[in-house]
Structures are given as C-alpha cells and as structure tokens.
C-alpha cells in the first residue's frame, strides 16, 4: 500500500519488488540500466519506518527514518479522492543550512520540472531536523527524520 502511494507522489516512478536482493545489488542494477534514482521503503509489519534515497550514478544516498505516516486511506475525507499526476511545484521551508541545502537538493531532484500551469503543490518543512511532507492541501502527510 505504501509503495503504491509513493508511486503517486513521485512522477515517472516505477514500482518493483525487492525480492531477496540487498540494496547494493539493486543499486548496481540501477546504474547498469541508467536509472536516475532508487527509493527503497522499509516496513515493519506493514508500517513504513525508513526510506533510502540514492541518486545515480555517483550519489548522494540519504536515509530517512519515517514517523507518524498517514496514508490517504487512513484519512477519512480523502479515501476516494484521485491524485493528480501533474509534475508538482515544490515548496521548501527552513532548509537554510549546508545540510538543509543538501537534503533539499536530494529531494528536489526526485521530481521533474513542472509546467507553469500545474496546480499540484508539495511542501517539505524542516523543523528541528524533522521534515514534514504534505501535498495537495493536506491530502497526504508524512514525517521524516
């Protein structure tokens, strides 16, 4: 369920099953096939608890711990809503340090440049090294650390 939601968040993404592959093997396969980014979702008993983002061919790779993840099906008012697949405009709040710049760049390069008339918006807000993520007027919310 989580990966299906993430496929809606990241335009042009494809879902693949990890199977018994370790992350290093997945990364090698991505490099060999000219994949630009790899996102690995870790779950514990169906609850997402970590996210690895690797940019190819030379990095960086970042690891996020996930807390308080609320999926669309968990939010009653958004259960049957459709998600726009337009490329989103991105808003970053409080990413002003050197590390903040780096994290902002890792996140923004996961998204293609939107058209001017795109109405889809995603917000990443950093507060005390916790990154809140929302898109399309509170329809989806995550907390990354």
C-alpha positions, 0 to 999 in steps of 0.5 A: 500500500505504501509503495503504491502511494509513493508511486503517486507522489513521485512522477515517472516512478516505477514500482518493483519488488525487492525480492531477496536482493540487498540494496547494493545489488539493486543499486548496481542494477540501477546504474547498469540500466541508467536509472536516475534514482532508487527509493527503497521503503522499509516496513515493519509489519506493514508500517513504513519506518525508513526510506533510502534515497540514492541518486545515480550514478555517483550519489548522494544516498540519504536515509530517512527514518519515517514517523507518524505516516498517514496514508490517504486511506487512513484519512477519512475525507480523502479515501476516494479522492484521485491524485493528480499526476501533474509534475508538482511545484515544490515548496521548501521551508527552513532548509537554510543550512549546508545540510538543509541545502543538501537534503533539499537538493536530494529531494528536489531532484526526485521530481521533474520540472513542472509546467507553469500551469500545474496546480499540484503543490508539495511542501517539505518543512524542516523543523528541528531536523524533522521534515514534514511532507504534505501535498495537495492541501493536506491530502497526504502527510508524512514525517521524516527524520 
